[in-house]
Amino acid sequence: MAAPKKGRGPSGGQGRPGRALALILIAMVALTGGMFLSGHTTPRLGIDLAGGTSITLEAQNQPGKPNAINQTNMNTAVGIIERRVNGLGVSEAEVQTQGSKNIIVNIPKGTNSKQAQEQVGTTAQLYFRPVLTVQASGPEQPTPSGSGTPSGSATPKPGESAEGEDKPKDGGEEATDSEATPSASATTQGRAVTGALTKDDPAPGASDKPKPSDSPEATPSADPATAKLQEEFAKLDCTDPKQRTEAGKNAKPTDSIVACGSNVPGSYEKYVLGPAEVSGSDVDDAKGAIEQQTGEWIVSMEFTSAGAKKFQTITGRLSQQQPPMNQFAIVLDGEVVSAPSVRTALSKNAQISGSFDQQSAEDLGNILSYGALPLTFEEVSVTTVTAALGDEQLKAGLIAGAIGLALVVIYLVAYYRGLAFIALLSLLVSGILTYTIMALLGPAIGFALNLPAVCGAIVAIGITADSFIVYFERVRDEIREGRTLRPAIERAWPRARRTILVSDFVSFLSAVVLFIVTVGKVQGFAFTLGLTTLLDVVVVFLFTKPLMTLMGRTKFFSKGGPWSGLDPKRLGAQPPLRRSRRVNAPTEPKEA
């Protein structure tokens, strides 16, 4: 009894095709439901279809820094470029790494492409500017008084010292000498700058008593330029993203500016800053590290010889001032990224500590070390597409896809007749799965359907149809050998399955290699080709084969009518091979 069970095993396994059909139906319903629930009912269009500007930047090796091109610096560059692009008022701009040394910037239509091209890849200047005024910024904040400093800007908060010597401004930053007061930074909520003394540095405590009159910025000026600066400061609202990014941008190093910064996420401060006295080029090296004594993350800075003199001068002067004019601001692209206060003069080496985690320490270290963008980039390609041209390309792609699909349908109906019904249903299922997945991948991973991706989807129609043809031909071969339809369907499947898997594996491998070695929009073609190849395997295994099994049980196909596509006479079927073997088998021994 065991032998018959083994013989019926394969067909018995195929006797329940409804399970596979139910599984793929559930997947289709789940994907379609997720698409509608997420609100993304159409695939996200790429820049060449929606219109806009696409810029491909390639990182270049820098002299003296052979290992500068790494993932950390690439991610830092993406963040800075994103901030620049958003400063143009762009919504839904895409900035992402591609490979190990490329960054793709996609800027949708409605943006000044020339301005974007000038800003996204340039390495902007980093400046150290003295702080003249600082105040929390918001739409209902008080405006500054007629003096150089707004009233209340230096007023101590609960738990703070009015002089700012024992407890710095809450959420602010403090600069001290590490040998004089090494634990000062550990007691603050903000960040502290510490530095090792050299023979050129003043002794600790030499500047403990504030002397606001020693600084030229301490005395407000009544000239028109200062009045204009005060007016700009009064109007500045750093909670407005546009004002925040425009403030201080494109100003000369010798100009006083207004700028925005943020010590705590969600809250902003606005500043009046004096002329730049130290630039990013004066920083020789900076990096995030763990402070051995406290175990906290810090940012260590090392200045060049010229930069050390400048830094000593500015910290020596600022240490004589009262808060907030004892602070210096680190300004990148017109925005304050850090604003530590100073107690004593510092020289070549300094450390910023407090309120850091690993990511923020490394990011600030990269900004300080490289000035702005941590790498130098070269524009590989700049593509500008108008919305009208994008619409024309999309229409052309859809027309090409429709023509290709129509040709496939005509071929299937003319050659396979009734079997074309199974093929068309399989193509429909494949199309639904492809569409819903592409629509969901847009918000999930930022996938955008560009013109090469549309071409990949069109090519996939031929790949999917080829799988059906392989299976149908295997079934027809079995019928030509004299077998009936139901055994032919089951016997043809193993050979067809092997051929389909090998063919799809080659297509998928080609897509993977193409995705890895190409740059730019060609990756859209490779991604779509790989996705549709995987879906082809799913559709053939879970839909085409089970549906073929069910259709083989119907009278229309099992009788092999002329319109079924499985007519034995039209296929030139031969008498069963088993019968001829049974007749010839006994005669051979007798002749022997």
C-alpha positions as CSV (number, residue, x, y, z in Angstrom):
1,M,0.0,0.0,0.0
2,A,3.0,2.3,0.5
3,A,3.9,2.3,-3.2
4,P,0.5,3.7,-4.5
5,K,0.6,6.5,-1.9
6,K,4.0,7.5,-3.1
7,G,2.9,7.5,-6.7
8,R,-0.1,9.7,-5.9
9,G,1.9,12.1,-3.7
10,P,2.7,14.8,-6.2
11,S,-0.8,14.9,-7.7
12,G,-2.3,14.9,-4.3
13,G,-0.2,17.9,-3.3
14,Q,-1.5,19.6,-6.4
15,G,-5.0,18.6,-5.6
16,R,-5.5,21.7,-3.4
17,P,-4.6,24.6,-5.6
18,G,-7.2,26.7,-3.8
19,R,-4.8,27.3,-0.9
20,A,-2.2,29.0,-3.1
21,L,-4.8,31.1,-4.8
22,A,-6.3,32.1,-1.4
23,L,-2.8,33.1,-0.2
24,I,-2.1,35.4,-3.2
25,L,-5.6,36.8,-3.0
26,I,-5.0,37.7,0.7
27,A,-1.7,39.3,-0.2
28,M,-3.4,41.4,-2.9
29,V,-6.2,42.6,-0.6
30,A,-3.7,43.4,2.2
31,L,-1.4,45.5,-0.2
32,T,-4.4,47.3,-1.8
33,G,-5.9,48.0,1.6
34,G,-2.5,49.3,2.9
35,M,-2.2,51.5,-0.1
36,F,-5.6,53.2,0.4
37,L,-5.2,53.4,4.2
38,S,-1.8,55.1,3.8
39,G,-3.3,57.7,1.4
40,H,-0.6,57.0,-1.2
41,T,-2.7,55.6,-4.0
42,T,-0.3,56.5,-6.8
43,P,3.4,55.7,-7.1
44,R,5.7,58.6,-6.3
45,L,7.0,60.1,-9.5
46,G,10.7,60.8,-10.1
47,I,12.2,64.1,-11.0
48,D,12.2,63.4,-14.7
49,L,8.4,62.7,-14.7
50,A,7.2,65.3,-12.1
51,G,9.6,68.0,-13.3
52,G,12.5,69.7,-11.5
53,T,16.2,69.4,-11.1
54,S,18.3,66.4,-10.3
55,I,22.0,66.9,-9.3
56,T,24.5,64.1,-8.9
57,L,27.5,65.0,-6.8
58,E,30.6,62.8,-6.5
59,A,32.9,63.1,-3.5
60,Q,36.6,63.9,-4.3
61,N,39.7,62.9,-2.4
62,Q,41.3,65.7,-0.4
63,P,45.0,66.3,-0.1
64,G,46.3,65.2,3.3
65,K,43.0,63.5,4.2
66,P,43.0,60.1,2.3
67,N,40.3,58.6,4.4
68,A,37.9,61.5,4.3
69,I,35.4,59.7,2.1
70,N,33.6,57.6,4.6
71,Q,30.0,56.9,5.6
72,T,30.0,59.4,8.5
73,N,31.2,62.3,6.3
74,M,28.8,61.4,3.6
75,N,25.9,61.4,6.0
76,T,27.1,64.7,7.4
77,A,27.2,66.2,3.9
78,V,23.7,64.9,3.2
79,G,22.4,66.7,6.3
80,I,24.1,70.0,5.4
81,I,22.9,69.8,1.8
82,E,19.4,69.0,3.0
83,R,19.4,72.2,5.2
84,R,20.6,74.2,2.2
85,V,17.9,72.9,-0.1
86,N,15.2,73.4,2.4
87,G,16.4,76.9,2.8
88,L,15.3,77.5,-0.7
89,G,11.7,76.9,0.3
90,V,11.6,73.5,-1.3
91,S,9.1,70.9,-0.1
92,E,9.7,67.2,-0.6
93,A,13.2,67.5,-1.8
94,E,15.3,64.4,-1.8
95,V,18.9,64.2,-0.7
96,Q,20.4,60.7,-0.4
97,T,23.6,58.9,-0.7
98,Q,24.1,56.5,-3.7
99,G,27.0,54.1,-3.4
100,S,30.0,55.0,-1.4
101,K,30.9,58.4,-2.9
102,N,27.8,59.9,-4.6
103,I,25.0,62.1,-3.4
104,I,21.8,62.5,-5.4
105,V,19.8,65.8,-4.9
106,N,16.3,65.8,-6.4
107,I,14.6,69.2,-6.3
108,P,11.0,69.2,-7.4
109,K,9.5,71.7,-9.8
110,G,8.9,75.3,-8.7
111,T,12.4,75.9,-7.4
112,N,15.1,78.1,-8.9
113,S,17.3,75.3,-10.3
114,K,20.3,77.7,-10.8
115,Q,20.3,78.8,-7.2
116,A,19.9,75.2,-6.1
117,Q,22.8,74.1,-8.2
118,E,25.0,76.9,-6.8
119,Q,24.2,76.0,-3.2
120,V,24.0,72.2,-2.8
121,G,27.6,71.3,-3.7
122,T,29.6,74.3,-2.5
123,T,31.7,74.1,0.7
124,A,30.5,77.2,2.6
125,Q,32.6,79.1,5.1
126,L,32.5,78.5,8.8
127,Y,33.1,81.5,11.1
128,F,33.6,82.2,14.8
129,R,31.8,85.4,15.7
130,P,31.5,87.2,19.0
131,V,27.9,87.3,20.4
132,L,26.6,90.8,21.1
133,T,23.0,89.9,21.9
134,V,21.1,86.6,22.4
135,Q,17.4,86.2,23.0
136,A,14.8,83.4,22.8
137,S,13.0,83.7,19.5
138,G,9.3,83.4,18.8
139,P,6.4,85.3,17.4
140,E,5.5,86.8,20.7
141,Q,9.0,87.5,22.1
142,P,9.8,91.0,23.3
143,T,11.7,93.2,20.9
144,P,15.1,94.7,21.9
145,S,15.4,98.0,23.5
146,G,17.2,101.0,22.2
147,S,20.5,99.7,23.6
148,G,22.6,97.2,21.9
149,T,21.2,94.4,24.1
150,P,17.5,93.6,24.5
151,S,16.1,94.1,28.0
152,G,16.1,90.9,29.9
153,S,18.4,89.0,27.6
154,A,21.0,88.7,30.3
155,T,18.6,88.4,33.2
156,P,19.4,85.3,35.3
157,K,16.9,82.4,35.3
158,P,16.0,80.6,38.6
159,G,19.1,78.9,39.9
160,E,21.5,81.0,37.8
161,S,24.0,83.5,38.8
162,A,23.4,87.0,37.4
163,E,27.1,87.3,36.7
164,G,27.2,83.9,35.0
165,E,30.4,82.9,36.9
166,D,29.1,80.1,39.0
167,K,26.2,78.9,36.9
168,P,26.0,79.5,33.2
169,K,22.9,80.4,31.3
170,D,20.5,77.5,31.3
171,G,20.8,75.6,28.0
172,G,23.8,77.7,27.0
173,E,27.5,76.9,26.7
174,E,30.5,77.9,28.7
175,A,34.2,78.2,27.9
176,T,36.7,77.6,30.7
177,D,40.3,76.5,31.3
178,S,40.4,72.7,31.8
179,E,43.3,72.9,34.2
180,A,41.8,75.7,36.3
181,T,38.3,74.3,36.6
182,P,38.2,70.8,35.1
183,S,34.9,69.9,36.5
184,A,33.0,73.0,35.5
185,S,31.5,71.5,32.4
186,A,30.2,68.5,34.3
187,T,27.9,70.7,36.4
188,T,26.3,72.5,33.6
189,Q,23.3,71.5,31.5
190,G,24.8,73.1,28.4
191,R,28.2,72.7,26.8
192,A,31.5,73.9,28.1
193,V,34.8,74.6,26.3
194,T,37.9,73.6,28.1
195,G,41.6,74.0,26.9
196,A,45.0,73.1,28.2
197,L,47.1,76.2,29.1
198,T,50.3,77.1,27.3
199,K,53.0,79.5,28.3
200,D,51.2,82.1,26.2
201,D,47.9,81.8,27.9
202,P,46.9,84.0,30.8
203,A,47.0,82.5,34.3
204,P,43.8,81.1,35.6
205,G,41.6,83.6,37.5
206,A,43.4,86.6,35.8
207,S,40.1,87.6,34.2
208,D,37.6,86.5,36.7
209,K,36.1,90.0,37.1
210,P,34.1,91.0,34.1
211,K,35.0,94.3,32.5
212,P,32.3,95.1,29.9
213,S,33.9,98.4,29.0
214,D,37.0,96.7,27.6
215,S,35.1,95.3,24.6
216,P,34.2,97.6,21.7
217,E,31.0,95.6,21.2
218,A,29.8,96.2,24.7
219,T,29.0,99.9,24.0
220,P,26.1,100.2,21.6
221,S,26.7,102.4,18.6
222,A,24.2,104.9,17.3
223,D,25.4,104.7,13.7
224,P,22.8,103.8,11.0
225,A,24.3,100.3,10.4
226,T,23.7,99.4,14.1
227,A,20.2,100.8,14.0
228,K,19.4,98.7,11.0
229,L,20.9,95.7,12.7
230,Q,18.7,96.3,15.7
231,E,15.6,96.6,13.5
232,E,16.4,93.3,11.8
233,F,16.9,91.7,15.2
234,A,13.5,92.9,16.4
235,K,11.7,91.6,13.3
236,L,13.6,88.2,13.2
237,D,11.4,85.2,14.1
238,C,13.6,82.1,14.2
239,T,10.5,79.8,14.4
240,D,9.9,80.6,10.8
241,P,12.1,78.2,8.7
242,K,12.5,80.7,5.9
243,Q,13.6,83.5,8.2
244,R,15.8,81.1,10.1
245,T,17.8,80.1,7.0
246,E,17.9,83.5,5.3
247,A,19.2,85.4,8.4
248,G,22.9,86.0,8.1
249,K,23.3,84.3,4.8
250,N,25.7,85.7,2.2
251,A,27.0,88.3,4.7
252,K,30.6,89.4,4.5
253,P,33.0,88.2,7.3
254,T,33.6,91.8,8.2
255,D,29.8,92.5,8.7
256,S,27.8,92.2,11.9
257,I,24.8,90.0,11.4
258,V,21.7,88.6,12.9
259,A,21.4,84.8,13.1
260,C,19.4,81.9,14.5
261,G,20.4,78.9,16.5
262,S,19.0,76.1,18.6
263,N,20.3,74.6,21.8
264,V,17.2,72.5,22.5
265,P,15.2,70.8,19.7
266,G,12.0,72.8,19.0
267,S,13.2,76.0,20.6
268,Y,15.3,78.8,19.0
269,E,17.4,81.7,19.9
270,K,18.2,84.7,17.8
271,Y,21.6,86.5,18.0
272,V,23.3,89.7,17.0
273,L,26.9,88.7,16.1
274,G,29.9,90.8,15.5
275,P,32.4,90.5,12.6
276,A,34.1,87.1,12.2
277,E,37.5,86.8,13.9
278,V,38.2,83.1,13.3
279,S,37.3,81.1,10.2
280,G,36.8,77.4,9.6
281,S,40.1,77.3,7.8
282,D,41.9,78.2,11.1
283,V,40.7,74.8,12.6
284,D,43.4,72.2,11.9
285,D,41.4,69.2,13.2
286,A,38.3,68.5,15.3
287,K,36.6,65.2,16.2
288,G,34.2,63.7,18.7
289,A,35.8,61.6,21.4
290,I,35.1,60.4,25.0
291,E,36.6,62.4,27.8
292,Q,38.6,60.0,30.0
293,Q,37.8,61.6,33.4
294,T,34.1,62.0,33.0
295,G,33.3,59.4,30.4
296,E,31.2,62.0,28.5
297,W,31.3,62.7,24.8
298,I,33.2,65.9,23.9
299,V,34.5,67.7,20.7
300,S,38.2,68.4,20.7
301,M,39.5,71.2,18.5
302,E,43.0,71.9,17.4
303,F,43.8,75.2,15.6
304,T,46.6,76.1,13.2
305,S,49.4,78.4,14.3
306,A,47.6,81.4,12.9
307,G,44.2,80.2,14.1
308,A,45.5,79.7,17.7
309,K,46.6,83.3,17.9
310,K,43.3,84.5,16.6
311,F,41.4,82.2,19.0
312,Q,43.5,83.3,21.9
313,T,42.7,86.9,21.1
314,I,39.0,86.5,20.8
315,T,38.7,84.3,23.9
316,G,40.9,86.6,25.9
317,R,38.7,89.6,25.1
318,L,35.4,87.8,25.5
319,S,36.4,86.5,28.9
320,Q,36.3,90.1,30.2
321,Q,32.6,90.5,29.3
322,Q,29.4,89.8,31.0
323,P,26.8,87.4,29.6
324,P,25.8,87.1,26.9
325,M,28.7,89.1,25.4
326,N,31.2,86.6,26.8
327,Q,30.1,84.0,24.1
328,F,31.4,83.3,20.7
329,A,29.1,81.7,18.0
330,I,30.2,79.0,15.6
331,V,28.3,80.0,12.5
332,L,27.7,77.7,9.5
333,D,25.9,79.0,6.4
334,G,24.6,81.9,8.5
335,E,23.2,79.7,11.3
336,V,24.6,79.3,14.8
337,V,25.5,75.6,15.4
338,S,27.1,76.3,18.8
339,A,27.6,79.3,21.1
340,P,29.9,78.6,24.1
341,S,30.7,81.3,26.7
342,V,34.2,82.1,27.7
343,R,35.8,82.6,31.1
344,T,39.5,82.6,30.3
345,A,41.7,82.9,27.2
346,L,42.2,79.7,25.3
347,S,44.9,78.9,22.7
348,K,45.7,76.1,20.3
349,N,43.7,73.2,21.9
350,A,40.1,73.4,23.2
351,Q,37.3,71.0,24.0
352,I,33.6,71.4,23.9
353,S,31.8,69.2,26.3
354,G,28.3,68.7,27.9
355,S,24.9,67.7,26.4
356,F,26.6,65.5,23.7
357,D,25.8,62.0,22.6
358,Q,28.0,60.2,20.1
359,Q,26.2,61.3,17.0
360,S,26.0,65.0,17.9
361,A,29.7,65.0,19.0
362,E,30.8,63.5,15.7
363,D,28.6,65.7,13.7
364,L,29.9,68.9,15.3
365,G,33.4,67.6,15.0
366,N,33.0,67.1,11.3
367,I,31.5,70.5,10.8
368,L,34.4,72.1,12.7
369,S,37.1,70.0,11.0
370,Y,36.0,70.5,7.4
371,G,34.5,74.0,7.6
372,A,31.1,73.2,6.2
373,L,30.6,70.2,3.9
374,P,33.1,67.6,5.2
375,L,34.0,66.7,1.6
376,T,34.6,68.4,-1.7
377,F,32.1,67.4,-4.4
378,E,32.1,67.6,-8.1
379,E,29.0,67.8,-10.1
380,V,28.7,64.6,-12.2
381,S,25.4,65.5,-13.9
382,V,22.7,68.1,-13.7
383,T,19.4,67.4,-15.3
384,T,16.6,69.9,-15.5
385,V,13.2,68.7,-16.6
386,T,10.1,70.9,-17.0
387,A,6.7,69.6,-15.8
388,A,5.4,69.6,-19.3
389,L,8.3,67.5,-20.6
390,G,7.9,65.1,-17.6
391,D,4.2,64.7,-18.5
392,E,5.1,64.0,-22.1
393,Q,7.7,61.4,-21.1
394,L,5.2,59.7,-18.8
395,K,2.5,59.6,-21.5
396,A,5.1,58.2,-24.0
397,G,6.1,55.5,-21.5
398,L,2.5,54.5,-20.8
399,I,1.7,54.4,-24.5
400,A,4.8,52.2,-25.1
401,G,3.7,49.9,-22.2
402,A,0.2,49.7,-23.6
403,I,1.5,48.8,-27.1
404,G,3.8,46.2,-25.7
405,L,1.0,44.7,-23.6
406,A,-1.4,44.7,-26.5
407,L,1.1,42.9,-28.7
408,V,1.6,40.2,-26.0
409,V,-2.2,39.8,-25.7
410,I,-2.6,39.4,-29.4
411,Y,0.1,36.8,-29.6
412,L,-1.3,34.8,-26.7
413,V,-4.8,34.8,-28.0
414,A,-3.8,33.9,-31.6
415,Y,-1.4,31.2,-30.6
416,Y,-2.6,29.8,-27.3
417,R,-6.3,30.6,-27.6
418,G,-8.0,29.4,-24.4
419,L,-4.8,29.3,-22.5
420,A,-4.5,33.1,-23.1
421,F,-7.2,33.5,-20.4
422,I,-4.9,32.1,-17.8
423,A,-2.0,34.2,-19.0
424,L,-4.0,37.4,-19.0
425,L,-5.3,36.8,-15.5
426,S,-1.7,36.2,-14.4
427,L,-0.6,39.4,-16.0
428,L,-3.4,41.3,-14.3
429,V,-2.4,39.9,-10.9
430,S,1.3,40.7,-11.6
431,G,0.3,44.3,-12.5
432,I,-1.8,44.8,-9.4
433,L,1.0,43.5,-7.1
434,T,3.6,45.7,-8.9
435,Y,1.4,48.8,-8.7
436,T,0.5,48.5,-5.1
437,I,4.1,47.7,-4.0
438,M,5.5,50.7,-5.9
439,A,2.9,53.0,-4.4
440,L,3.8,51.7,-0.9
441,L,7.6,51.9,-1.5
442,G,7.4,55.6,-2.1
443,P,6.7,56.7,1.5
444,A,8.5,53.6,2.9
445,I,12.0,53.9,1.3
446,G,11.6,57.0,-0.9
447,F,11.3,55.0,-4.2
448,A,10.3,57.3,-7.1
449,L,9.1,56.0,-10.4
450,N,11.3,57.6,-13.1
451,L,11.4,57.0,-16.8
452,P,14.0,54.2,-16.7
453,A,11.9,52.5,-14.0
454,V,8.9,52.7,-16.3
455,C,11.1,51.0,-19.0
456,G,11.9,48.3,-16.5
457,A,8.2,47.7,-15.9
458,I,7.6,47.4,-19.7
459,V,10.5,44.9,-20.0
460,A,8.9,42.9,-17.2
461,I,5.8,42.3,-19.3
462,G,7.9,40.2,-21.7
463,I,9.7,38.4,-18.8
464,T,6.4,37.5,-17.2
465,A,4.8,36.4,-20.5
466,D,7.9,34.3,-21.2
467,S,7.3,32.3,-18.0
468,F,3.8,31.5,-19.0
469,I,4.9,30.4,-22.5
470,V,7.6,28.1,-21.0
471,Y,4.9,26.3,-18.9
472,F,2.3,26.2,-21.7
473,E,4.8,24.7,-24.1
474,R,5.8,22.0,-21.6
475,V,2.2,21.0,-21.1
476,R,1.7,20.9,-24.9
477,D,4.8,18.7,-25.2
478,E,3.3,16.2,-22.8
479,I,0.1,16.2,-24.8
480,R,2.1,15.6,-28.0
481,E,3.5,12.5,-26.3
482,G,0.0,11.1,-25.9
483,R,-0.8,12.0,-22.3
484,T,-4.2,13.5,-21.2
485,L,-4.4,17.0,-19.9
486,R,-4.4,16.5,-16.1
487,P,-1.3,14.2,-16.0
488,A,0.3,16.5,-18.6
489,I,-0.1,19.5,-16.4
490,E,1.5,17.8,-13.4
491,R,4.4,16.2,-15.4
492,A,5.2,19.4,-17.2
493,W,5.4,21.5,-14.1
494,P,8.8,20.2,-12.7
495,R,10.6,20.9,-16.0
496,A,8.9,24.2,-16.6
497,R,9.6,25.3,-13.0
498,R,13.3,24.6,-13.4
499,T,13.5,26.6,-16.6
500,I,11.5,29.5,-15.1
501,L,13.7,29.7,-12.0
502,V,16.9,29.7,-14.0
503,S,15.7,32.3,-16.4
504,D,14.4,34.6,-13.5
505,F,17.6,34.1,-11.6
506,V,19.7,35.3,-14.5
507,S,17.4,38.4,-14.9
508,F,17.5,39.1,-11.2
509,L,21.3,38.8,-11.0
510,S,21.6,41.2,-14.0
511,A,19.3,43.7,-12.1
512,V,21.4,43.4,-9.0
513,V,24.7,44.0,-10.8
514,L,23.2,46.9,-12.8
515,F,21.9,48.5,-9.6
516,I,25.3,48.2,-7.9
517,V,27.6,49.5,-10.7
518,T,25.3,52.3,-12.1
519,V,24.7,55.8,-10.8
520,G,21.7,57.9,-11.1
521,K,18.4,57.1,-12.8
522,V,19.6,53.8,-14.3
523,Q,19.2,52.4,-10.9
524,G,15.5,52.9,-11.2
525,F,15.5,50.6,-14.2
526,A,17.5,48.0,-12.3
527,F,15.3,48.2,-9.2
528,T,12.1,47.8,-11.1
529,L,13.5,44.9,-13.2
530,G,14.6,43.1,-10.0
531,L,11.3,43.7,-8.3
532,T,9.1,42.5,-11.2
533,T,11.4,39.5,-11.6
534,L,10.7,38.4,-8.0
535,L,7.0,39.0,-8.5
536,D,7.1,36.9,-11.6
537,V,8.2,33.9,-9.5
538,V,5.5,34.6,-6.9
539,V,2.7,34.9,-9.6
540,V,3.8,31.7,-11.5
541,F,4.0,29.6,-8.4
542,L,1.0,30.9,-6.4
543,F,-1.3,31.8,-9.3
544,T,-0.5,30.5,-12.7
545,K,0.2,26.9,-11.8
546,P,-2.8,26.5,-9.3
547,L,-5.1,28.2,-11.9
548,M,-3.8,25.9,-14.6
549,T,-4.6,22.9,-12.4
550,L,-8.2,24.1,-11.8
551,M,-8.7,24.9,-15.5
552,G,-7.5,21.4,-16.4
553,R,-10.5,19.9,-14.5
554,T,-13.0,21.8,-16.6
555,K,-14.6,20.2,-19.7
556,F,-13.5,23.1,-22.0
557,F,-9.8,22.3,-21.4
558,S,-9.9,18.6,-20.6
559,K,-11.7,17.7,-23.8
560,G,-9.1,19.5,-25.8
561,G,-11.4,21.5,-28.0
562,P,-10.0,23.5,-31.0
563,W,-10.3,26.8,-29.0
564,S,-8.7,25.5,-25.8
565,G,-5.2,25.7,-27.2
566,L,-4.7,22.1,-26.2
567,D,-6.3,20.2,-29.1
568,P,-4.2,16.9,-29.6
569,K,-4.9,16.9,-33.3
570,R,-3.6,20.4,-33.8
571,L,-0.6,19.6,-31.7
572,G,0.2,16.5,-33.7
573,A,-0.2,14.1,-30.7
574,Q,1.4,10.6,-31.2
575,P,0.0,7.3,-29.9
576,P,0.8,6.7,-26.2
577,L,4.4,5.6,-25.8
578,R,3.5,3.2,-23.0
579,R,1.4,1.1,-25.4
580,S,4.1,0.7,-28.0
581,R,6.6,-0.3,-25.2
582,R,4.3,-3.0,-23.9
583,V,3.9,-4.6,-27.4
584,N,7.6,-4.6,-28.3
585,A,8.9,-5.7,-24.9
586,P,7.9,-9.4,-25.1
587,T,9.1,-10.0,-28.7
588,E,12.7,-9.0,-28.0
589,P,13.6,-11.9,-25.7
590,K,11.9,-14.5,-28.1
591,E,14.1,-13.3,-31.0
592,A,17.1,-13.5,-28.7
